[in-house]
Amino acid sequence: MKSEKRAALTAIEEKKAIIFEVADRVWEYAELSLQEYRSCRLYCDVLEREGFRVEKGIAGIETAFSASFGSGRPVIGILAEYDALSGLSQRAGAVEREETKSGGNGHGCGHNLLGAGALAAALGLKAYLEQADRPGTVVLYGCPGEEGGAAKAFMARDGVWSELDAALTWHPEDVNEVTTGSSNSCIQVQYKFIGTASHAAGAPEKGRSALDAVELMNIGVQFLREHMSDRARIHYAITDAGGCSANVVQPRASVLYMVRSNHVAEAVELQKRVDRIAEGASLMTETVFERKFIDGCADTVCNHVLEKVLYDNFEQLGVPTYTEEENAYADRLAAEFDTRNYYPGVAAKYDADAREAVERRQKECGHAMNAFLAPLYTGEAFEPGSTDVGDVSWLTPTAQIHVAAWPNGCPGHSWQIVSCDGTHIGHKAALQAGRVLAAGAVDLFENPDLLKKAREEFERRTKGGFTCPIPEGAVPVVPD
């Protein structure tokens, strides 16, 4: 291990009590998208005490922040998240459903760990920069609202990521791997129709049904499906059907639409067609409607140069290991899921060779925790989900890893994940993620040629230009 990295890794080890405390307190706060006030304040307080320059409310988002240390270039960004999900309150370490607060929130996507791991990396890089006595800046970005707020996309619109030479991040998962490939872009818009109430039998001619408008809009979009790219997807949910009285012409109704495509420019154009269908439904029913932009995020742009840097460090540093008690707990959590034909991460998405390698290593582990590093995939892969990390990747070279923080096959956004996130299994994932990200960033600081090659790949992949899914004037909101 090079001495430059040793300083960063030693600092992370020395600060692990702080890292674990942040993970646990954010787990307890379990604040929803764009409402992470206590979590944001906790991070800012810790970072200020540790000597970072903290700027709050970046991009006009109350619970967003940046914390920087150092000066000059290169500037390496580390991305943190800390929002939770509704209805997932769960006792930590339990193997059965057990709410701590009826109907409460929970970290069913591991963002309490994600932020803590990013914090660990930032603390390690501060120690490295202090010892190296060289130009360079590390910036930890607090990115709220990943679960339906897409703060990183709003930051992209405001040019935040263009200031960076590279961005690194991670996400808790059920596997240890370096991620790659593209994803779907996604745009969410809510349409609220307003009509005129009337007695459905006594004076139907005086009513103008907002519910009819929603239904006609949905029919129009169904016909649109035949005439859009096979890469695209459109989802919807009726969020307000107007009431429960059938003998009333419903004066209000609303529907939430989600438009996806593997290419953000295509998603933006497809969204315009959905808007026109809403206009048509309004005309047909003589109602009016309000269009409320919720959020949007771009597809991801992979960077194989940065991915190889992270993989080499992950391979050298290894993956988390577990005690007998931790493995027994994980096995019980995973017992209700059929994982016989379930392949996590890289193996599930890409090719037969990776699948075979992962299956062999799973058998060697003998437990539900995937305590191995999945193979590095260097092809052009695709993930149908969406993430606002994509918007970062359109403006600066970006790479991310996954670290096992829960058992193999546990579904995302589940109480099992909340339970595991509040244990030392989660702590280990956050700590190891911080170590890998910090070590990879040190390589970038020490070797300008790596950043040059990463920038060349980035420019080649983004030569068509970035189409921002966030319109001017829009602010982050959540659906009504």
N, C-alpha and C positions, 0 to 999 in steps of 0.2 A: 504494500500500500504506500503510495507516494505521500511524502510529508505534507504536501499541500492539502490533500484530502484528509489526512489524519487530524488536522486542526478542526475541520468541519465536523467530522464524525465524533471526535472527542467532545466538542461543544454540545452536540445533540444528545449524547449520553449523559453529560452533566446536567442538561436542562430537561431531562425526560419527566421529572416530577411536574414541571410546569406544563409540559405537553399533555400529559395524562389528565391533569386537573382541568385544562381547557376542554379536552374531549368530553370529560364527564359532566362539566357544568353546562356545556352546550347541549349535551344529551338530555340533561334535566330541563333546560329551558324549553327545548322542542318548539321553537317558534316557526310559524308558517312563513311562506314566501312573502318577501318584502315587509315583514313585520319583525325582523330579527334584531330588535333594538338592544336587548340585553346581551345577546351574542356579539353583536358588533361592538358594543361598549367594552366588553370583556377583552376582545382581541386588541382594540385600540389601547386600552390601559396596559396590557401586557407588553405590547410592542413599544410603547413610549417608555416604559420602565427599562426595556432592554436596549434603548438607545436609537430606535428608529425614528425617522421623521414621518409623522402620521398626518395624512390629509383625509378629512372626513367628508362624506356626501359627494363623492366624485360622480361625474356625469349626471348630477342633479338627483341622485338616488340616496335617500336618507341613510340607509343601512349598508351603503357601499363605502369602501375606504381604500387607500393605498398607504403602504408603509415602506419607506426606502432607506437604504444604508449604502454609503459609499459615494463615489463621484466619478463622472466620466464614463466612457464606454469601454467594454460592452455593457449593455443594460439587459439583465436577465429577469424576466417576470415569472413569479410563482403564483398560481391561482388557487384561491381558497373558496370554499362554499360552506354554508352553515344553516340552511333552512331545512325544516322538517315537513312531515305530512300529517294530514288530519286523520283522526279516527284510529291511530295506531299506538295509543298509550299501552305500555307493556313493561312489566317488571324485568329488570336486567337479570340475566342468568337463569331465568325460568324456562322450563321445557314444555309448559302448557300455557295457553292463553290466559293472561292474568293482567288486567288493566291496573295501572296505578292511579288513574283518574278516569272516571267514566266518560267515554266519548272524547278523551284527550288526544293530544298529538304525540307523534313519535318519530324517531329518526330511522325510517324504513328504507332509506337509501344510503345511510352511512355518512351523511354530510358532517356530523359531529367529528368523525374521524378524518374526513377529507380536509377540513380546515386545520385540524391539529397537525396532520402530517405536513401540510404546506407550511405551517408555522415552524415545525421542526427544521425543514429545509432552509427556511429563511434565517433561523438562528444559527445554523451551521455555516451558511455562506457569510454571514456577518463575521463570524470568527475567522473564517478563511481570509476575507478581505483585510481584516485587521492585521493578521500575521503576514500576509503576502506584501502588504504596503505597495499596492499597485492600483492603477486606474480600474474602475469597474463599479457597477451598481447592481444591487439586488433589490427588487421591488416585490413585496407581497401584496397581492390585490385581494381585497375582500369582495367577493362576488355574490350578492344575495339573489334570492328569487330564482334559483335554477329550476325549481318545481313549478313552472308556470309563470315566471317573471322575466326570464331571459336577460338578466342584467348585463351579461357580457356583450349581448348584441347591441344594447343601448350604448354601452361604452365604445363598441366598434363604430357606431354611427358618429360618435363624438371624437373619434380618432385616437382613443387612448392607447390601443395596441400598436399603432404605427410607431410609437416611441421606442419600441423594444427591438433588440437584436434577436431574441428568441423567447419563447414562453414554454414553461414546463408545468405539468400538473399530473394528478393521479385521481383514481376513483376506487373506493372499496369495491370488492367483488368476491366471487367464490374461487378465484384463480389468480395466480401470479403470472403476469405477462406484460409485454410491451404491446400496446394496441397499435393498429394501423388501419389504413383504408378510409374510405369516405362513408358518409352517413346521409340520411335524409335531411333536407331543410324543412322548416315547418313554420307556418303562419297561422295565428289564431285571431279570429274576429267574431265578435258577438253582434247579432242583429236583433234589435228590439222593435217590434211592430206595435203600433198604437192605432186602434180602431174606435168604434163607437158601440157602447153597450146598448142592448135592447132586449125585450122579451122575445124569446126565440119562436113562440107560437103566436102571441098577440100582435107583435109589430116587427116581424122579421125584416121587413123592407127598410126599417129605420136603422138597422144594425150594420156595422162594418166589422167583419171578424178578423182580428189580428191572428187568431189561430189558423184561419183559412190561409192567410198570407204565409205563415210559417210552413204549412203543409204544401202549398203551391211552390214555395221556394225549394223545399226538399225534393219535390217531383222534378223541378227544373234541373237541379243538380244531378239527379239520377240519370236524366237524359244526357247531361254533359259528360258523364263517365265514358260514354262510347267515343267521345271526340277529344280525349286528352291522352297524353303520353302514357305508355304502359309503365313508365317509371314513377308516375304520379299517384297519389292517394288523396282521397277526401273523406274526412270523418265528421260526424256531427252529433250533437246532443241537444234535445229540446230542454232548455233550462227553466222555462215557465210556459205552461200550457194554458194559462189564463184563469184557472180556477177549476172547481169540481162540480159546478152546477151546469148540467146539460141543457137546461132551458134558458140559458143566457147566451146571447151573442158575445163572445169573449172579446173584451176591449183591449186586451194586452196579451202578448206572447213573445217569447224570445228563443233564439236558437244560437248555439255556439258552433262555429265551423273551424275545422283544422285542415289546412291544405298543405300537403307534403310533396316534395320532389327531390330527387338526387341532385338537382341543380337549383340553386337558390333563384337564379334569374327566371327559370321556368315557373317556379312556385309563385313568384311575384306576378307574372303574367296570368297564371291560372287564377290567382286570387281576384284579379280584376274581372274575370269572367263570372266568378261567383258573385261579386258585387253587382254586376249587371242583372243577374238572375234575381237578386233581392229587389232591385228596382222594378223589375217586371212583375214580381209578386205583389209589390205595393200598388202598382198601377191597376192590376187585375182586381184587387180587392178594395180599392179606394181607401187604403190605409196609408199611414206614414211610417217611416222607420228611422231608427237611429243606428248608425254604424259605429261600433266601439272597438277600436283596435286593442287587442290584448297584448300580444307579443309575437315575435318571430325570431327564428335563428337560421343560420346558413348551414349548408353541408360542410363536413370537415375536409380539410386538405392535409393529407398525410405528408410526412417528411422522413424518408428512410434514413437520411444522414443522422438526424437527431435520435431516431428510434434505435439505431445501432449503438450510439453513445450510451443511451439509457440501458440497453440490453447488456452491454459489456459490463457495466457497473452492477447491474442486478445480478448477473452471473457471478461476479467476484464477491459481492456482499452476501449472497444467498437469500433464502426466504425464511419467514418466521417458522419457528419450531414450537411444539406444544407439549404440555405435560399430559400424563395419563388421564388426569381429571378433565382437562380441557378437551381432549379427544373423545372421552366418554360423553361429555356434555354435547359436543358437536354431533356425535353419532345419534344421540337421542333427538336432537333438533331436526336432523335430516331424515329420521326414520319414516316419517309419514309421506315422504316424496319418493316416487319411483325413479331412481337415478341409474337404472341398469343401462339405458340407452341414452343417457344424458352426458353430453360432452361440453364442458365449459369453455368459454373464451375462444381462443384461436382455433381449437379443434372443431367447435360447433360451426364456425363461420367459413372455414377455408378448404382444406384438402384432406385426403385420406391418410397421407403420411403423418400429418400433425395429429389427426384423430388417433391413429395407432400409437403414436408416441405418448400422447396424453393418457390413453387407456392403460398402457403399460405402467406409467408412473403412478397412476391412481391405485393400481393393484399393489404396487410396491409400498405405497403409503399405508394401506390397510385401514384407513379411517376416512371419515367424511371431509376432513380438512384437506384441501389439495396442497400439500406441503412440498411443492416442486415448482420449478420455473418452466412454463410452457415454451415450446420452440419459438424462435423469432421468425415471423412470416414476412417475406419481402415481396410478395405479389401485390396485385391491385385488388383489394377486398372491399366489401360493402356491408354496412350495418344498417338495417332499416329504421332504427330508432333515430332520435334527434337530440342534439346537445348544443348549447350556446358556446361551447368550446370551438365549434365550427367557425363562428364569427371571428374569434381570435386568430384562427389558423389562416384566414384569408388576408390578414394584415401583418403577420409576422410568422416566421418558422415556428412550428408548434409540435410538441410530442407529449404523450401521456402514457402512464402505466396503470395497471391494475394490481392490487395486492389483496390476497385472500383475507377477508375479514369475517366471513361466515361460511357455513358448510356448503359443500358441493350440492347444487340443485335447489337450494332454498330460493324461492322466487323473490324478485325485487319487490319492494314496497309491501313487505309482509311483517307480521309481528315477530317471526323468528329472527329477522334481521335486526329489529329493534332490541330484542333480547340480547343478541350477540354483541351488538355495538356498545353495550354498556358493560362489557366484561374485559378482562385482560387480553383476550383474543383480539379484540378491537384495538387495544393499546398497542399490541405488537405490530399490527398492520400499519397504524399511523406512524410508528417509530421507524419501521423499515422503509416505508414510502419516503419519509423525510430523508433518510440516509441515501437512498438511491438517487433521488432528485438532486440532493446537494452534491453528491459525488459526480453526477453527470454534468451539473452546472460548473463545477470546478474545471472539468475537462474543457468546457467551452471558454472559460476565462483564460485558461492556460494555453489553449491552442487556437489562435485566430483562424487557422486554415479550416477548422471544423465549421466555424460559423460562416466562413466564406462559402464552403460547399453547401451548407444548409440553405443559405440565402440563394444560391444559384438554383437549387432544386425548387425552392419556394417560388422564385420568379418564373420558372418554367411551368409550374403547375397552375399558377394564378395569372398567366399572361392575358387571359380574357377579361380580367378586371373584376372587382368585387361589386356585386349588386346587393346593397344593404336592404334587408327585409324590414327595417324600421323606418317609417316615414318621418320626415321632419315635423317637429312639434309634438310627436307622440311621447307619452310618459309611461313608465311601467305601471300596470294595473293588474288586478286579478278579475276574473269574471264575476258578475253579480250572482 
